[in-house]
Each structure stands twice: as C-alpha cells, then as structure tokens.
Amino acid sequence: MTFVPVMWIVWSAIVAFMVGLHVYRSSLEKDEEDQLFLDESFEQEKNAQAAIVARTNKVEPLVRTSHWLVAAMSAFVIAYYVWEVLVRLEIVH
C-alpha cells in the first residue's frame, strides 16, 4: 500500500474517533440540567447531576486531545500536498 492511502486512513480514523467522542459526550450531556438545588429533598437529583458532570469531565481531555490530533494530521496532509505541488513544479527537488 502506498503512502497516500495510509495517510488518509489514519486521518479518517482520527476524525472518526473525534466524532465518536463528541457523540458520546452529547449523549452524556442530554440529561444534564442547569439548576440550583437549595433544598436537601432534591439530594438524589443533585447526585445524578453531579455524576453526569463527573463523567463529562472525564471525557473532556480526550476530546481536546482528539481536536489537536485532527488539527495536526490535517496540517500534515496539507503540507504533503503542498510539497507534492512544489516537487511537480520543480521548485523543490
């Protein structure tokens, strides 16, 4: 297999991973509510919301890392094609 298909497969896998993380995070956040619990009678709801926030906070570093990986891989793909153009125009040997 040549380099270009492998490059695109790696880029696609990283993007699919990022999209999967976004879908997972949004499924966690769908039950999250912005409310303030002032009474102890709502302790169960308060604990449920705290659990949702804790799971979302665990996923957040992975989401940020996947964004950086996608950006880095996209820059690599662009740089590869710019290099190819320069080589074909015989500007760079």
N, C-alpha and C positions, 0 to 999 in steps of 0.2 A: 504494500500500500504506500502511496506517495505521501509527501508531507502535507499537502493542502487538505485532502480529506480528513486526515488525522487532526489537523488544526481546527477544522470546522466541527468535527465530532466532539473535541474537547470543549470548544466554545459552547456548543449546543448543550452538552452535559452540565456545564456550569450554569447556564441560563435556566435549564430545566430545574436544577437544584434550587436556584434562587426563587423561581416561580412557585415551586413546591413549598418552600418556606413561607412565602407570602400567603399562600392559600391556607397553610396550617395556622399561621398567626391570625389570619382573619377569622378562621373557624373558632379559635380560642376567644377572640375579642367580640364575637357576635352576641355573647350573653353578658358582656361587661356593661355595667350601668354606671353613669356618673351621678352618684348620690352620696349624701352625707348621712350617716347613721348616728343619731343623737341619743337613742334610747337602747337600753340593754335588751329589750324584747326583740330586736332585729339582729341579734348576735349571729344567728345562722346565715342570714343574708350577707352580713358583713364578712363572715369567714369565707363564704362562697366567692365573694368578690375579691377577697384577698388571695384566694387560691388561683383565681383567673389571672390576676396581676402577676403573681409569682411565676406561673407557667409562661406568661407572655415575656416577662423579663429574662427568663432562661433562654428563650429563642432569639432575643434581640441581638446578642453578639454574633450569632450565626448569620442573621440577616445582614448586619453591617459588613461582615467578612465576605459574604457572597456578593454584595454590591461592589466591594473593592476588587474581588476576583473577576467579576464580569467586566469592570472598567479596565483592568489590567489586560485581560485577554482581548478585549475589543481594541485596545491601543496596539497590542501585538499584531492582530490581524490587519489593522490599517497600516501599520509600519511595514508589514510583509508586502502588501500590495503596492505601497509607495516605492519600496525597494525594487520590486519587480518592474515597475514602470521605468524607474531610473536605469535599470540594467538594460531593458529593451530599447531605451532611447540612447543607449551607450554613453550615458553621462557618468555612470559608475561602472567599474569593471569587476 
